[in-house]
Structures are given as C-alpha cells and as structure tokens.
Amino acid sequence: MRRLLIDPKHAAYAAGYRDALIYARTDLNDNLAALRGEVDELRGVFRDVVAMLREQADQDVVALRRQLELALIRLIRRDPATPLH
C-alpha cells in the first residue's frame, strides 16, 4: 500500500478527517450492536407470543371438540318425532 503524502499545511485537516471516520465507524458499530440486541429481544417476545397463541389454539380446539360431542349427543338422544327447527 502506498503512503499518501500530505502537504504539512493540511496534515491537521487529514488527521481530523481520519479521526472523524474512526469515530463514525465506532458509532456505527455501537448502534449495530444495540440494534442486534433489540432484534434478539423482539425475537424472544415473538417466540413467547407464538407459544401463547398455540397454547390458546389448542385449548380452543379442545373446547370446540367438547361442544361438538355434546351437540352430537343431544342429536342422538332427541326424539325423532320432534322437528329440528
């Protein structure tokens, strides 16, 4: 890699520019790490919500099956002479 030659009058400007780039890279890395942490947290919340919804869905299916069984039992026990409506 070739070394860039800078006029001594502009050395302070170049050093300031370099320092600004280093600061920007560090700041971006910090922000990226924070965002990754938030994404991980949101993934955990999402997993919890999906698990809760699945559990609720399973409970709903059990309840609906029980209601269906009761309705079928009532139909079986009904007097055929009585109209359905």
N, C-alpha and C positions, 0 to 999 in steps of 0.2 A: 504494500500500500504506500502510495506516495504521500509525503508530508505536504500539507498545504502551507504555502508561505504567505504570511500576512504582514502587511505594512505595519510597523510599530505604532503608527498613529491610530490604527483600527484594532489593535490587539484587545483593548478593553471591550470594544463592541463585540468582537468574536467570542471572547470569554463569556460575556453576558448572554449572548445568544446560545452558546453551549450550555451554560447553567440553566437557562430557561427551558431548553429541550430536556435536560436531565430532570428538572422539576416536573415538567409536563408528563414525562414517561412515568415517574414515580407516582404522580397524582392519578394518572390513568390506571396504573396497576392497583392502587389502593381502591379506586372506585370499582374496578372489575372484581376485586376480591369481595367487596361489600355486596355487589350485585349477585355474585355467585352464592354468597351466604343467604341472601334473600330468596333466591331461586330454590335453594335447598330447603329453606323453611317452608316456602309455598308448596313444594312437592310433598313435604310431610303433612301439611294441612290437607292437601288434595287426597293423599292416601287415607287419612283419617275420615274424611267426608265420604269417600267411596266405600270404605269399610262400613261406615254407619248406614249408608243408603242400602248396601247389600243386606245388612242385618235386618233393616226395616222391611225391605222387599221380601226377605224370607219369612218374616213374621206375618206380613200381609198375605202371602201365598198360603200359609198355614191357616189363617183366619178365613180366607175365601174358600179353601177346601172344606173346612168345618161347616161353613154356611151352606155350601153345595150339598154336603152329606145330609144336613138337616132338612134341606128343601127336598132332596130325593126321598128321604124317609117320610116326610109329610105326604108326598105324592103317592108313595106306595101304600100308605095307611088310609088314604082318602076313600071315601065311598064312591064307587064308580057311578052311582046314580046322580050324584051332585055335580052340577056343571062347574067347569074350571073358572068361569068368569062370573 
